[in-house]
Amino acid sequence: MPLLKRNAPQFFVFFFLVAMAVATLFVGDMPLAGLVGDALVRLFMNGVMVLSLVPMLSAGVGVNYGLPIGLLAGLLGMCVAVNYRLGGIAGFAGAILVAVLIGLIFGYAYARVSRRVKGHEEITGLFVGCSAVFIMCFFWNVAPFTNPEMLWIIGGGGLRPTIGLESTFGKVLNDLGTFNVGGIQIPLAGLSFFGALCLLLSLYLHTRSGRAMAAVGESETFAFFSGINVGKYKTIAVVQSTVIAAVGICVYAQSYGFIELYNAPLMMAFPAASAILLGGSTGKRASVIHVLVGTSLFQTAYVFSGPLANSLLVPELSEILRVIISSSIILYALIYAGEGKSA
């Protein structure tokens, strides 16, 4: 029973997935192999953004609800690459390079703000992220880009809300090295890219710097008296989360085949937070394993629930179910953390 209580969200979603998989057998137009392939694609296209939450959780900063700050850096990097018509793997790599550079700047500014609101980083990140999204709405309208494919047709100025990537690096990871196993399309390049990032972060967390960051997350007082610069490692964690998020939106956008600007990044922190909390994170610490488990469960449920709801229920109900599940997971994690403090 203690195990069931501690892992209630994982058990709930797992049995929910089993029920949906069984239901697909009774619906004639539900290709199970295709749904599994879609789940694998969504694993890597969303997994990098979920991975970006790990450094801040490890350092005790909390869930990064300021995720849109990193996403904006990634969107800027992709816009630069598209503006100069960089295509294929080179274009994708160029977008990531620019996104990382901008992410370092945005991340440091975000870290400076977080250090001034000790103990309230999560709520501050939420408001900072929302503010950054709306400030960037002005920038997208006056951005000095010249590629006609990015600009409004009428007036020739200001970026469109949606910018296609077909002529540049759209689906470059999805298509590269893809092979078929029993009717299931395995996106080798995308999964390898995500796996490499997971491995790099896992290795970093086992270095001296990573262990110092974890010590700060466990107890700032103990870390301080051990000679660890608490502010320094919290800054490193925020910058790392922002940079990984910038890379994550590049992976996400190339998989969809287009860039979404303006208000699009506003609510993207919540599915990522739901996934890592579903993976077993308590909201105070996290690991790569939490990312893999949580993203797999959450995104598989996302893939299966849509077609089933369209076939068996009202089509509009699928999105409502997704919002209910993601919000419930966050609420459960907050209640669980509160019980832990009062115990």
Kinemage of the C-alpha trace (Angstrom):
@kinemage 1
@onewidth
@group {chain A} dominant
@subgroup {mainchain}
@vectorlist {calphas} color= white
{ca met a 1} P 0.000 0.000 0.000
{ca pro a 2} L 2.763 2.566 0.713
{ca leu a 3} L 4.192 1.780 -2.736
{ca leu a 4} L 0.758 2.281 -4.324
{ca lys a 5} L 0.255 5.595 -2.519
{ca arg a 6} L 3.723 6.854 -3.426
{ca asn a 7} L 3.326 5.956 -7.109
{ca ala a 8} L -0.401 6.492 -7.544
{ca pro a 9} L -0.130 8.684 -10.689
{ca gln a 10} L 2.131 6.139 -12.427
{ca phe a 11} L -0.217 3.247 -11.625
{ca phe a 12} L -3.264 5.244 -12.664
{ca val a 13} L -1.830 6.260 -16.044
{ca phe a 14} L -0.354 2.782 -16.647
{ca phe a 15} L -3.709 1.068 -16.174
{ca phe a 16} L -5.340 3.837 -18.199
{ca leu a 17} L -2.917 3.019 -21.033
{ca val a 18} L -3.675 -0.712 -20.764
{ca ala a 19} L -7.402 0.027 -20.942
{ca met a 20} L -6.917 2.216 -24.031
{ca ala a 21} L -4.716 -0.408 -25.716
{ca val a 22} L -7.423 -3.031 -25.143
{ca ala a 23} L -10.055 -0.623 -26.461
{ca thr a 24} L -8.137 -0.184 -29.725
{ca leu a 25} L -8.647 -3.903 -30.428
{ca phe a 26} L -12.405 -3.318 -30.625
{ca val a 27} L -12.201 -0.237 -32.842
{ca gly a 28} L -11.633 -1.232 -36.447
{ca asp a 29} L -9.955 1.946 -37.683
{ca met a 30} L -7.338 2.165 -34.903
{ca pro a 31} L -3.850 1.124 -36.191
{ca leu a 32} L -2.085 0.060 -32.996
{ca ala a 33} L 1.364 -0.054 -34.665
{ca gly a 34} L 0.877 3.479 -35.984
{ca leu a 35} L -0.085 4.763 -32.545
{ca val a 36} L 2.997 3.166 -30.989
{ca gly a 37} L 5.168 4.797 -33.665
{ca asp a 38} L 3.551 8.161 -32.937
{ca ala a 39} L 4.219 7.666 -29.223
{ca leu a 40} L 7.923 7.089 -29.958
{ca val a 41} L 8.036 10.303 -31.981
{ca arg a 42} L 6.358 12.245 -29.207
{ca leu a 43} L 8.790 10.748 -26.688
{ca phe a 44} L 11.810 12.519 -28.176
{ca met a 45} L 10.002 15.622 -29.464
{ca asn a 46} L 8.683 16.412 -25.961
{ca gly a 47} L 11.320 14.636 -23.905
{ca val a 48} L 14.008 17.285 -24.290
{ca met a 49} L 11.721 19.961 -22.825
{ca val a 50} L 10.922 17.656 -19.892
{ca leu a 51} L 14.652 16.993 -19.476
{ca ser a 52} L 15.232 20.739 -19.098
{ca leu a 53} L 13.403 20.656 -15.749
{ca val a 54} L 15.952 18.342 -14.125
{ca pro a 55} L 18.775 20.829 -13.308
{ca met a 56} L 16.500 23.285 -11.473
{ca leu a 57} L 14.754 20.500 -9.570
{ca ser a 58} L 18.121 19.021 -8.617
{ca ala a 59} L 19.293 22.389 -7.286
{ca gly a 60} L 16.141 22.854 -5.217
{ca val a 61} L 14.832 25.747 -7.313
{ca gly a 62} L 11.596 23.875 -8.007
{ca val a 63} L 9.649 23.142 -11.178
{ca asn a 64} L 10.677 25.520 -13.949
{ca tyr a 65} L 7.393 27.209 -14.783
{ca gly a 66} L 9.545 29.846 -16.496
{ca leu a 67} L 10.156 27.322 -19.267
{ca pro a 68} L 8.846 29.754 -21.939
{ca ile a 69} L 12.008 31.826 -21.466
{ca gly a 70} L 14.108 28.979 -22.861
{ca leu a 71} L 11.514 28.272 -25.534
{ca leu a 72} L 11.726 31.870 -26.733
{ca ala a 73} L 15.489 31.504 -27.079
{ca gly a 74} L 14.953 28.418 -29.221
{ca leu a 75} L 12.339 30.150 -31.359
{ca leu a 76} L 14.764 33.004 -31.982
{ca gly a 77} L 17.475 30.543 -32.976
{ca met a 78} L 15.178 28.810 -35.454
{ca cys a 79} L 14.005 32.132 -36.913
{ca val a 80} L 17.623 33.112 -37.554
{ca ala a 81} L 18.293 29.784 -39.290
{ca val a 82} L 15.149 30.073 -41.433
{ca asn a 83} L 15.909 33.699 -42.274
{ca tyr a 84} L 19.253 32.637 -43.784
{ca arg a 85} L 17.618 29.592 -45.423
{ca leu a 86} L 19.764 27.017 -43.639
{ca gly a 87} L 18.416 23.565 -44.489
{ca gly a 88} L 18.839 19.931 -43.508
{ca ile a 89} L 21.061 18.803 -40.658
{ca ala a 90} L 23.230 21.922 -41.065
{ca gly a 91} L 20.181 24.155 -40.665
{ca phe a 92} L 19.000 22.269 -37.598
{ca ala a 93} L 22.479 22.410 -36.063
{ca gly a 94} L 22.713 26.130 -36.836
{ca ala a 95} L 19.354 26.763 -35.190
{ca ile a 96} L 20.466 24.889 -32.066
{ca leu a 97} L 23.786 26.765 -31.940
{ca val a 98} L 22.088 30.164 -32.064
{ca ala a 99} L 19.418 28.977 -29.610
{ca val a 100} L 22.077 27.874 -27.111
{ca leu a 101} L 23.895 31.217 -27.318
{ca ile a 102} L 20.673 33.166 -26.779
{ca gly a 103} L 19.642 30.705 -24.078
{ca leu a 104} L 22.807 31.441 -22.126
{ca ile a 105} L 21.920 35.145 -22.075
{ca phe a 106} L 18.245 34.611 -21.257
{ca gly a 107} L 19.125 31.983 -18.656
{ca tyr a 108} L 21.558 34.234 -16.820
{ca ala a 109} L 19.006 37.064 -16.711
{ca tyr a 110} L 16.372 34.616 -15.442
{ca ala a 111} L 18.791 33.339 -12.797
{ca arg a 112} L 19.438 36.868 -11.530
{ca val a 113} L 15.710 37.354 -11.047
{ca ser a 114} L 15.302 33.952 -9.337
{ca arg a 115} L 18.081 34.694 -6.842
{ca arg a 116} L 16.207 37.780 -5.641
{ca val a 117} L 13.036 35.850 -4.781
{ca lys a 118} L 14.424 33.025 -2.684
{ca gly a 119} L 11.717 30.526 -1.792
{ca his a 120} L 9.300 31.815 -4.428
{ca glu a 121} L 11.120 30.746 -7.580
{ca glu a 122} L 8.256 28.695 -9.033
{ca ile a 123} L 5.571 31.388 -8.917
{ca thr a 124} L 8.100 33.997 -10.013
{ca gly a 125} L 9.119 31.831 -12.963
{ca leu a 126} L 5.473 31.527 -13.977
{ca phe a 127} L 5.002 35.300 -14.116
{ca val a 128} L 8.409 35.958 -15.677
{ca gly a 129} L 7.710 33.379 -18.385
{ca cys a 130} L 4.282 34.837 -19.164
{ca ser a 131} L 5.694 38.360 -19.247
{ca ala a 132} L 8.517 37.310 -21.566
{ca val a 133} L 6.053 35.722 -24.004
{ca phe a 134} L 3.999 38.908 -24.287
{ca ile a 135} L 7.073 41.127 -24.538
{ca met a 136} L 8.305 38.959 -27.401
{ca cys a 137} L 4.951 39.435 -29.150
{ca phe a 138} L 6.067 43.013 -29.787
{ca phe a 139} L 9.456 41.803 -30.995
{ca trp a 140} L 7.955 39.364 -33.498
{ca asn a 141} L 6.116 42.298 -35.073
{ca val a 142} L 9.245 44.439 -35.520
{ca ala a 143} L 11.934 41.744 -35.879
{ca pro a 144} L 14.429 42.621 -38.648
{ca phe a 145} L 14.012 39.399 -40.626
{ca thr a 146} L 13.917 39.530 -44.417
{ca asn a 147} L 12.932 36.060 -45.639
{ca pro a 148} L 9.520 36.497 -47.365
{ca glu a 149} L 8.450 33.032 -46.190
{ca met a 150} L 8.476 34.335 -42.609
{ca leu a 151} L 6.735 37.693 -43.107
{ca trp a 152} L 3.134 38.739 -43.478
{ca ile a 153} L 2.142 38.904 -47.128
{ca ile a 154} L 0.370 42.225 -46.674
{ca gly a 155} L 2.811 44.919 -45.617
{ca gly a 156} L 5.893 42.731 -45.863
{ca gly a 157} L 6.780 43.229 -42.204
{ca gly a 158} L 6.303 41.336 -38.963
{ca leu a 159} L 6.563 37.583 -38.531
{ca arg a 160} L 3.661 35.251 -39.196
{ca pro a 161} L 2.237 33.270 -36.242
{ca thr a 162} L 3.191 30.031 -38.019
{ca ile a 163} L 6.341 29.590 -40.123
{ca gly a 164} L 6.743 26.410 -42.162
{ca leu a 165} L 9.980 24.419 -42.087
{ca glu a 166} L 9.414 22.283 -45.190
{ca ser a 167} L 12.110 24.093 -47.173
{ca thr a 168} L 14.636 24.135 -44.325
{ca phe a 169} L 14.926 21.483 -41.585
{ca gly a 170} L 11.382 20.255 -41.023
{ca lys a 171} L 11.221 16.634 -39.738
{ca val a 172} L 14.968 16.189 -40.232
{ca leu a 173} L 15.253 14.070 -37.063
{ca asn a 174} L 11.984 12.247 -37.718
{ca asp a 175} L 13.053 10.991 -41.145
{ca leu a 176} L 16.776 10.398 -40.630
{ca gly a 177} L 17.563 6.727 -40.024
{ca thr a 178} L 13.922 5.726 -39.554
{ca phe a 179} L 13.289 1.982 -39.916
{ca asn a 180} L 10.293 -0.334 -39.635
{ca val a 181} L 9.871 -3.111 -37.055
{ca gly a 182} L 6.603 -5.056 -37.253
{ca gly a 183} L 4.812 -2.094 -38.777
{ca ile a 184} L 6.148 0.317 -36.142
{ca gln a 185} L 8.231 3.217 -37.448
{ca ile a 186} L 11.300 3.679 -35.216
{ca pro a 187} L 12.688 7.273 -35.410
{ca leu a 188} L 16.309 6.315 -34.789
{ca ala a 189} L 17.884 9.780 -35.157
{ca gly a 190} L 15.359 11.471 -32.888
{ca leu a 191} L 15.582 8.836 -30.171
{ca ser a 192} L 19.391 8.831 -30.413
{ca phe a 193} L 19.527 12.623 -30.075
{ca phe a 194} L 17.265 12.532 -27.032
{ca gly a 195} L 19.215 9.617 -25.556
{ca ala a 196} L 22.511 11.460 -26.035
{ca leu a 197} L 21.188 14.509 -24.175
{ca cys a 198} L 19.903 12.285 -21.358
{ca leu a 199} L 23.307 10.603 -21.111
{ca leu a 200} L 25.200 13.912 -21.075
{ca leu a 201} L 23.015 15.357 -18.327
{ca ser a 202} L 23.210 12.150 -16.314
{ca leu a 203} L 27.000 12.187 -16.560
{ca tyr a 204} L 27.102 15.840 -15.506
{ca leu a 205} L 24.958 15.146 -12.437
{ca his a 206} L 27.595 12.623 -11.328
{ca thr a 207} L 30.465 15.084 -11.664
{ca arg a 208} L 31.762 17.197 -8.804
{ca ser a 209} L 29.731 20.177 -10.011
{ca gly a 210} L 26.596 18.050 -10.376
{ca arg a 211} L 26.969 16.625 -6.880
{ca ala a 212} L 27.456 20.121 -5.469
{ca met a 213} L 24.251 21.169 -7.216
{ca ala a 214} L 22.427 18.196 -5.676
{ca ala a 215} L 23.806 19.113 -2.245
{ca val a 216} L 22.340 22.604 -2.650
{ca gly a 217} L 19.009 21.020 -3.487
{ca glu a 218} L 19.122 18.750 -0.437
{ca ser a 219} L 19.994 21.459 2.066
{ca glu a 220} L 21.207 24.966 1.352
{ca thr a 221} L 22.396 25.375 4.937
{ca phe a 222} L 24.492 22.210 4.833
{ca ala a 223} L 25.865 23.168 1.405
{ca phe a 224} L 26.798 26.649 2.623
{ca phe a 225} L 28.687 25.367 5.664
{ca ser a 226} L 30.397 22.804 3.420
{ca gly a 227} L 31.932 25.634 1.433
{ca ile a 228} L 29.621 25.379 -1.597
{ca asn a 229} L 28.631 28.610 -3.307
{ca val a 230} L 24.846 28.201 -3.222
{ca gly a 231} L 24.085 31.160 -5.488
{ca lys a 232} L 26.582 29.997 -8.100
{ca tyr a 233} L 25.130 26.520 -8.448
{ca lys a 234} L 21.558 27.774 -8.515
{ca thr a 235} L 22.577 30.102 -11.337
{ca ile a 236} L 24.183 27.203 -13.205
{ca ala a 237} L 21.000 25.160 -12.784
{ca val a 238} L 18.753 27.916 -14.145
{ca val a 239} L 21.055 28.550 -17.110
{ca gln a 240} L 21.242 24.829 -17.883
{ca ser a 241} L 17.452 24.469 -17.764
{ca thr a 242} L 17.007 27.456 -20.068
{ca val a 243} L 19.564 26.215 -22.598
{ca ile a 244} L 18.135 22.676 -22.695
{ca ala a 245} L 14.640 24.126 -23.121
{ca ala a 246} L 15.910 26.166 -26.083
{ca val a 247} L 17.204 22.962 -27.683
{ca gly a 248} L 13.946 21.217 -26.788
{ca ile a 249} L 11.725 23.606 -28.718
{ca cys a 250} L 13.974 23.170 -31.776
{ca val a 251} L 13.419 19.407 -31.609
{ca tyr a 252} L 9.703 19.927 -31.020
{ca ala a 253} L 9.243 22.375 -33.919
{ca gln a 254} L 11.205 20.356 -36.492
{ca ser a 255} L 9.088 17.327 -35.618
{ca tyr a 256} L 5.862 19.227 -36.280
{ca gly a 257} L 7.315 20.873 -39.381
{ca phe a 258} L 6.613 24.463 -38.429
{ca ile a 259} L 7.439 27.171 -35.873
{ca glu a 260} L 4.690 28.703 -33.729
{ca leu a 261} L 5.291 32.214 -32.402
{ca tyr a 262} L 3.420 34.795 -30.315
{ca asn a 263} L 1.319 33.101 -27.570
{ca ala a 264} L 2.263 29.518 -28.496
{ca pro a 265} L 4.918 28.982 -25.729
{ca leu a 266} L 2.637 30.350 -23.006
{ca met a 267} L 1.223 27.062 -21.645
{ca met a 268} L 3.977 24.637 -22.648
{ca ala a 269} L 5.490 24.439 -19.163
{ca phe a 270} L 2.491 22.573 -17.749
{ca pro a 271} L 2.642 19.392 -19.903
{ca ala a 272} L 6.390 19.205 -19.241
{ca ala a 273} L 5.865 19.617 -15.494
{ca ser a 274} L 3.097 17.010 -15.550
{ca ala a 275} L 5.344 14.518 -17.320
{ca ile a 276} L 8.259 14.764 -14.890
{ca leu a 277} L 5.955 14.670 -11.860
{ca leu a 278} L 4.216 11.645 -13.346
{ca gly a 279} L 7.633 10.024 -13.729
{ca gly a 280} L 8.114 10.057 -9.962
{ca ser a 281} L 9.671 13.427 -9.209
{ca thr a 282} L 8.412 14.935 -5.972
{ca gly a 283} L 8.881 18.475 -7.227
{ca lys a 284} L 12.001 18.777 -5.081
{ca arg a 285} L 14.411 16.508 -6.925
{ca ala a 286} L 14.458 14.723 -10.253
{ca ser a 287} L 16.549 12.386 -12.381
{ca val a 288} L 16.789 11.312 -15.998
{ca ile a 289} L 14.809 8.163 -15.112
{ca his a 290} L 11.887 10.351 -14.030
{ca val a 291} L 12.043 12.084 -17.391
{ca leu a 292} L 12.019 8.853 -19.385
{ca val a 293} L 9.222 7.203 -17.389
{ca gly a 294} L 7.052 10.299 -17.135
{ca thr a 295} L 7.387 11.374 -20.760
{ca ser a 296} L 6.696 7.842 -21.994
{ca leu a 297} L 3.532 7.482 -19.913
{ca phe a 298} L 2.224 10.993 -20.478
{ca gln a 299} L 2.826 11.162 -24.222
{ca thr a 300} L 1.561 7.621 -24.853
{ca ala a 301} L -1.645 8.523 -23.035
{ca tyr a 302} L -1.792 11.675 -25.149
{ca val a 303} L -1.447 9.701 -28.399
{ca phe a 304} L -3.991 7.015 -27.523
{ca ser a 305} L -6.645 9.240 -25.958
{ca gly a 306} L -7.198 11.448 -29.008
{ca pro a 307} L -8.222 8.796 -31.584
{ca leu a 308} L -10.217 6.841 -28.999
{ca ala a 309} L -12.156 9.917 -27.933
{ca asn a 310} L -12.813 10.771 -31.566
{ca ser a 311} L -14.114 7.254 -32.273
{ca leu a 312} L -16.015 6.477 -29.083
{ca leu a 313} L -16.867 9.850 -27.574
{ca val a 314} L -17.238 13.481 -28.558
{ca pro a 315} L -14.168 14.579 -30.620
{ca glu a 316} L -13.683 17.737 -28.559
{ca leu a 317} L -13.470 15.655 -25.370
{ca ser a 318} L -9.934 14.396 -26.040
{ca glu a 319} L -8.265 17.751 -25.389
{ca ile a 320} L -10.393 18.236 -22.261
{ca leu a 321} L -9.226 14.850 -20.931
{ca arg a 322} L -5.591 15.778 -21.569
{ca val a 323} L -5.944 19.030 -19.631
{ca ile a 324} L -7.700 17.239 -16.756
{ca ile a 325} L -4.963 14.583 -16.555
{ca ser a 326} L -2.052 17.047 -16.697
{ca ser a 327} L -3.615 19.415 -14.149
{ca ser a 328} L -4.508 16.539 -11.813
{ca ile a 329} L -0.940 15.247 -11.856
{ca ile a 330} L 0.443 18.662 -10.884
{ca leu a 331} L -2.202 19.005 -8.145
{ca tyr a 332} L -1.383 15.544 -6.779
{ca ala a 333} L 2.331 16.375 -6.687
{ca leu a 334} L 1.666 19.616 -4.795
{ca ile a 335} L -0.583 17.842 -2.270
{ca tyr a 336} L 1.958 15.022 -1.850
{ca ala a 337} L 4.745 17.559 -1.258
{ca gly a 338} L 2.574 19.361 1.282
{ca glu a 339} L 1.899 16.115 3.169
{ca gly a 340} L 5.630 15.406 3.193
{ca lys a 341} L 6.328 18.777 4.837
{ca ser a 342} L 3.645 18.340 7.484
{ca ala a 343} L 4.713 14.795 8.358
